Amino acid sequence: MPAHLLAVPLLVLVSLTARGLESPPTDLEEARRLLERATTEGTAYDHVASLTTEVGPRPAGSAGDKAAVAWAERRLRSLGIKEVRLQPVQVPHWVRGTIETRVTSPFPQPLVAAALGGSIGTPEEGVEAEVVAFPTLEALREASRDQVEGRIVYIGQRARRDATWAGYGEAVAKRVAGPSVASGLGARALLIRSVGTSRSRLPHTGTLSYSVNAPKIPAAALANPDADLLERMLASGQAVTVFLKMTSRDLPYETSANVIAELPGSDLAEEIVLIGAHLDSWDLGTGAIDDGAGVAIVMEVAARLAALGRPLRRTLRVVLFASEEYTLAGATAYSRLPADELDRHVLAMEADAGAGAAVRLQSLLPEAGLGFADTVAELLRPLGIERGGNAAGGGPDIRPLVARGIPVLTLEQDVSAYLDAHHSPDDNLDKVDRVTLERVTAAYLATVYLALQAEGEFGRMPERGP
């Protein structure tokens, strides 16, 4: 990329200084150089290729999970990061087992489905019952017990393709809360249309959350073409009966770890800038976009800053969180670090949006820090990144820090293709575009560098409830 395209206007520098945080021109020039080099010479793709090839699927508590922790510790050290440690985390160990799903009447044929994460299995003989369909979770909530009791509930809401998370947010509640809503009305099992936008005959898994106020029932997601098939059968007006047999189950908890790496700072070493991603994945694919790409981004940022050969002002902390997909055990364990250590954090970022292009810089900063975000956005503008608002929520693993009032920056990415492969057997390395990933990583790198070097204080946001 031509150097002149990454120039930062003086006007922005003046605005930044006036609003409380200052990035000296020398730091802005260094950030520009880092951005340019990482865009053209980055190796983030190599990290995700290594993780998906050498480890592959890594659900919490599995052998793959343990292998991923060992891989991450080894690779971080090989990248020149000397301070690497493991924070032990007790994680759930759910196993998928086998699944058999088929229509038994009026038009017998098999269905392609996957158990939802955390689901119980069926009785050994399976479950066979008439299907009752609802378009949304809200429609199911309004149903009577007479409509549901003794049946298999099906929720057909589609995931809408969108460049933001809006489409996912609209559809995911049926997966998370659907099983308990259905069981509270007497259902024997739940089937949902996968929370995914792919038209391939591949189901998408993802965690459910059982309520303590309702019995647990088995729950599975149908591949989109199979959901279409079931809906056509239901539209015939004839009673549709489905057989479901699942052997999924919970095993005893296992010990995993948050992998924590640090580049100690200099004069502001007590202040921590955290960048995180989650190391675990679901078991159907190799976890390339969820969240191998995020792991690669934060590793590459740390490696490139370590390669500068000198300490930056603040301490950089990289956290590869355990068990984000199922129960957020790693985030919970991290939030239980001593209060004085948590209070050292001045800014947090999370990379958990796949490998799509970065399109917007969102912030959650006090007034005195907004000029800093404006300057970062101006630096990133040649990459097609615009300045967003000041209502960033942070990703799942850093939400406990957000609750403590720690400021956040979020690089929003284009997720219009993300739900094609998310949580499915299609989440593999071929979904990661090398050039796009390196550009996203470059944006993170420049942002983190400026955060580490900024003069002034980030301050605190109001604390929130958990």
Buried (B, 14 or more C-beta within 10 A) or exposed (E): BEEEEBBBEEEBBEBBBEBBBBBEEEBBEBBBBBBBBBBEEBBBBBBBBBBBEEBBBBBBBBEBBBBBBEBBBEBBEEBBBEEBEBBEBBBBBBBBEEBBBBBEBEEEEEBBBBBBBBBBBBEEEBBBBEBBBBBBBEEBBEBEEEBBEEBBBBBBBBBEBBBBBEBBEBBBBBBBBBBBBBBBBBBBBBBBBBBBBBEBEBBBBBBBBBEEEBBBBBBBBBBBBBBBBBBEBBEEEEEBBBBBBBBBBBEEBBBBBBBBBBBEBEEBBEBBBBBBBBBBBBBBBBBBBBBBBBBBBBBBBBBBBBEEEEBBBBBBBBBBBBBBBBBBBBBBBBBEBEEEEBBBBBBBBBBBBBBBBBBBBBBBBBEBBBBBBBBBBBBBBBBEBEBBEBEBBBBBBBBBBBBBBBBBBBBBBBBBBBBBBBBBBBBBBEBBBBEBBBBBBBBBBBBBBBBBBBBBBBBBBEEEEE
